[in-house]
Amino acid sequence: MSVRPKRALGQHFLVDENLLGVIARLAELDPADVVLEVGPGLGVLTRFLAHRTRYVHAVELDRELEEPLLEALDGYANVRVTFGDALALDLASLEPLPTKLVSNLPYNIATPLVLESLENGDTLERWCVMVQHEVAERFFAAPGTKAYGAVSVLIQLQARRVGFRTVARSAFRPRPRVDSALVAFVRTSHGLSATVRRIVEAAFGHRRKTLANSAALAGLTTRVDVENALEAIGRSPRARAQELTPQEFVELAAVLG
């Protein structure tokens, strides 16, 4: 059965099986692992994972892939395929509970999926995901850089990067128009307070404005309150969001209450 990848779903099927060994190393695959894979496509990575781990939960949105995917996975008793939206999936309902997320993520859900899995995948401890190169850089960008933003802060407050590998466009079918990268990271904390999330998102809402003005425009609190809180943590009241480290946002939230 011929299957045409759908750009609207961010599908780029992995065809370079040499990358599987790289994924295994970055993910530190172990026979005891229970892996969550989002966007299995035609099952190339799924089969590889099934041979090396205890169990694989594969979640696929595209129903047109059902026949070729199930055919490719026929006989794999340790794989369960779920068809549906991974962003709407209750990770706590999976049995056995996943310990790692290893995926060639569809480009259009990569960032929200990583954030969702960090927030609600309490049993997940390690990630190894294929994403657009600029997205991978954004996840762990340093303060003061162009790539640094709300996503950087939210991820870095919960995880630490442990691996990175640029991936050639020729590794996929069809070839993407942008470069890709494998990025691996491990959990360092469980969950962020709602206050921290709101402050981070509001702070980066208007990058060209001061953090205090941006937060005020978002209706979070008053400009004066934020300016006073910035001074309390040793920052200029005119500071912009991209100047603060992730930990300083936690300190700012504590002062603002």
C-alpha positions as CSV (number, residue, x, y, z in Angstrom):
1,M,0.0,0.0,0.0
2,S,1.5,3.3,-1.1
3,V,1.2,6.1,1.6
4,R,1.8,9.7,0.9
5,P,2.9,11.8,3.9
6,K,0.7,14.7,4.8
7,R,2.4,18.0,5.2
8,A,-0.7,19.4,6.9
9,L,0.0,17.0,9.7
10,G,3.7,17.7,9.8
11,Q,4.5,14.2,8.6
12,H,8.0,13.3,7.5
13,F,8.6,9.6,7.6
14,L,12.1,8.5,8.9
15,V,13.8,6.5,6.1
16,D,17.4,6.5,7.3
17,E,17.7,3.5,9.6
18,N,21.3,4.5,10.5
19,L,19.7,7.1,12.8
20,L,18.1,4.4,14.9
21,G,21.4,3.6,16.6
22,V,21.8,7.3,17.5
23,I,18.3,7.4,18.9
24,A,19.0,4.3,21.0
25,R,22.1,5.9,22.5
26,L,20.5,9.3,23.2
27,A,17.4,7.6,24.7
28,E,19.5,5.2,26.7
29,L,17.1,2.4,25.8
30,D,16.8,-0.4,28.4
31,P,14.9,-3.6,28.3
32,A,12.8,-2.4,31.3
33,D,11.7,0.8,29.5
34,V,8.1,1.6,28.6
35,V,8.2,4.0,25.7
36,L,5.6,6.4,24.4
37,E,6.0,7.1,20.7
38,V,4.0,9.9,19.1
39,G,3.6,9.8,15.3
40,P,4.9,6.3,14.5
41,G,4.1,6.7,10.8
42,L,4.9,3.4,9.1
43,G,6.4,1.9,12.2
44,V,10.2,2.0,11.4
45,L,11.1,3.4,14.8
46,T,8.3,1.5,16.5
47,R,9.7,-1.9,15.5
48,F,13.2,-0.8,16.6
49,L,11.9,0.2,20.0
50,A,9.8,-3.0,20.4
51,H,12.9,-5.1,20.0
52,R,14.8,-3.2,22.8
53,T,12.2,-2.3,25.4
54,R,9.5,-3.8,27.5
55,Y,6.6,-2.1,25.9
56,V,5.7,0.6,23.3
57,H,2.7,2.9,23.3
58,A,2.4,4.2,19.7
59,V,-0.1,7.1,19.2
60,E,-1.0,8.0,15.6
61,L,-3.5,10.7,14.5
62,D,-3.7,9.7,10.8
63,R,-6.3,6.9,10.3
64,E,-5.1,6.4,6.7
65,L,-2.0,4.9,8.2
66,E,-3.9,2.3,10.2
67,E,-3.6,-0.5,7.7
68,P,0.1,-0.2,6.8
69,L,1.1,0.5,10.4
70,L,-0.8,-2.4,11.9
71,E,0.6,-4.6,9.2
72,A,4.1,-3.5,9.9
73,L,3.6,-4.2,13.6
74,D,1.8,-7.6,13.2
75,G,3.3,-10.1,15.7
76,Y,4.6,-7.5,18.1
77,A,2.9,-8.4,21.3
78,N,4.6,-5.6,23.3
79,V,3.2,-2.8,21.1
80,R,-0.1,-1.1,21.5
81,V,-1.3,1.4,18.8
82,T,-3.7,4.1,19.7
83,F,-5.3,6.2,17.0
84,G,-6.2,9.7,18.1
85,D,-4.8,13.1,19.1
86,A,-1.8,12.7,21.3
87,L,-2.4,16.2,22.8
88,A,-5.8,15.0,24.1
89,L,-4.4,11.7,25.4
90,D,-4.6,11.1,29.2
91,L,-1.1,9.8,29.8
92,A,-2.1,8.5,33.2
93,S,-4.5,6.1,31.5
94,L,-1.8,4.2,29.7
95,E,-0.9,0.7,31.0
96,P,1.9,0.1,31.7
97,L,2.8,3.7,32.4
98,P,5.4,5.2,30.0
99,T,8.9,6.1,31.4
100,K,10.4,7.6,28.2
101,L,9.1,9.5,25.2
102,V,11.0,8.6,22.1
103,S,9.6,10.0,18.8
104,N,10.1,11.5,15.4
105,L,7.5,14.2,16.3
106,P,5.1,15.6,13.7
107,Y,6.5,19.2,13.3
108,N,3.2,20.9,13.9
109,I,2.7,19.5,17.5
110,A,6.3,19.2,18.6
111,T,6.4,22.1,21.1
112,P,2.9,21.7,22.7
113,L,3.4,17.9,22.9
114,V,6.7,18.3,24.8
115,L,5.2,20.9,27.2
116,E,2.1,18.7,27.7
117,S,4.2,15.6,28.4
118,L,6.4,17.5,30.9
119,E,3.3,18.8,32.7
120,N,1.1,15.7,32.7
121,G,3.4,12.8,32.1
122,D,4.5,12.3,35.7
123,T,6.1,8.9,35.0
124,L,8.2,10.2,32.1
125,E,11.8,10.7,33.0
126,R,13.6,10.9,29.7
127,W,12.9,12.3,26.2
128,C,14.6,11.8,22.9
129,V,12.7,13.6,20.2
130,M,13.2,14.5,16.6
131,V,12.1,18.1,15.9
132,Q,12.9,21.0,13.7
133,H,16.4,22.2,14.4
134,E,15.3,25.7,15.4
135,V,12.8,24.2,17.8
136,A,15.4,22.0,19.4
137,E,17.6,25.1,19.9
138,R,14.7,27.0,21.3
139,F,14.1,24.3,24.0
140,F,17.4,25.0,25.7
141,A,18.3,28.5,24.5
142,A,20.3,30.7,26.8
143,P,18.9,33.9,28.3
144,G,19.6,37.0,26.1
145,T,19.6,35.1,22.8
146,K,17.1,35.4,20.0
147,A,15.8,31.8,20.5
148,Y,15.2,32.3,24.2
149,G,11.5,32.6,25.1
150,A,8.6,31.3,27.2
151,V,9.1,27.7,25.9
152,S,12.8,27.8,26.8
153,V,11.9,28.9,30.4
154,L,9.1,26.4,30.9
155,I,11.2,23.5,29.6
156,Q,14.4,24.4,31.4
157,L,12.6,24.7,34.7
158,Q,11.6,21.1,34.4
159,A,14.4,19.4,32.4
160,R,18.1,19.3,31.5
161,R,19.5,18.6,28.1
162,V,21.7,15.6,27.8
163,G,22.2,15.1,24.1
164,F,21.9,16.8,20.7
165,R,22.4,15.7,17.1
166,T,21.8,17.5,13.9
167,V,19.9,15.4,11.3
168,A,20.2,15.7,7.5
169,R,17.1,16.4,5.5
170,S,17.8,13.3,3.4
171,A,16.9,11.2,6.5
172,F,13.1,11.8,5.8
173,R,10.5,11.2,3.1
174,P,9.5,13.7,1.9
175,R,12.6,15.9,2.6
176,P,11.6,18.7,4.9
177,R,12.3,22.2,4.0
178,V,14.0,22.9,7.3
179,D,16.8,21.2,9.2
180,S,16.0,18.7,12.0
181,A,17.7,17.6,15.2
182,L,17.5,15.0,17.8
183,V,17.4,16.4,21.3
184,A,17.5,14.4,24.5
185,F,16.7,15.6,28.0
186,V,15.9,14.3,31.4
187,R,13.4,15.5,34.0
188,T,14.7,17.6,36.8
189,S,11.4,18.5,38.5
190,H,7.8,17.6,38.5
191,G,5.3,20.4,37.6
192,L,5.3,24.1,37.7
193,S,2.9,26.3,39.7
194,A,0.2,28.0,37.7
195,T,1.6,31.4,38.9
196,V,5.0,30.7,37.3
197,R,3.4,29.6,34.1
198,R,1.2,32.7,33.9
199,I,4.1,35.1,34.6
200,V,6.4,33.4,32.0
201,E,3.7,33.5,29.3
202,A,2.7,37.1,30.1
203,A,6.4,38.3,30.3
204,F,7.1,37.1,26.8
205,G,3.8,38.3,25.3
206,H,5.5,41.5,24.0
207,R,9.2,40.9,23.6
208,R,10.0,44.5,22.7
209,K,8.4,45.9,25.8
210,T,9.7,45.7,29.3
211,L,8.7,42.7,31.3
212,A,6.6,44.9,33.6
213,N,4.7,46.5,30.7
214,S,4.2,43.1,29.0
215,A,2.7,41.6,32.2
216,A,0.5,44.6,32.7
217,L,-0.8,44.4,29.1
218,A,-1.6,40.7,29.7
219,G,-3.8,41.7,32.7
220,L,-1.6,39.7,35.0
221,T,-0.9,42.5,37.5
222,T,0.1,46.2,37.6
223,R,3.3,47.5,36.0
224,V,4.4,49.0,39.4
225,D,4.0,45.7,41.2
226,V,6.1,43.9,38.6
227,E,8.8,46.7,38.7
228,N,8.9,46.4,42.5
229,A,9.2,42.6,42.3
230,L,12.0,42.9,39.8
231,E,13.9,45.2,42.1
232,A,13.3,42.7,44.9
233,I,15.1,40.0,43.0
234,G,18.0,42.2,42.0
235,R,16.9,43.1,38.5
236,S,16.2,46.5,36.9
237,P,12.6,47.5,36.8
238,R,13.1,48.1,33.1
239,A,14.3,44.6,32.4
240,R,12.9,42.6,29.5
241,A,11.8,39.0,29.8
242,Q,14.7,37.6,27.7
243,E,17.2,38.9,30.3
244,L,15.9,36.8,33.2
245,T,17.1,33.3,33.8
246,P,14.5,30.5,34.3
247,Q,15.1,30.4,38.0
248,E,14.6,34.2,38.3
249,F,11.1,33.7,37.0
250,V,10.4,31.4,39.9
251,E,11.8,34.1,42.3
252,L,9.7,36.7,40.6
253,A,6.6,34.6,41.0
254,A,7.4,34.1,44.7
255,V,7.6,37.8,45.2
256,L,4.4,38.5,43.3
257,G,2.6,35.8,45.1
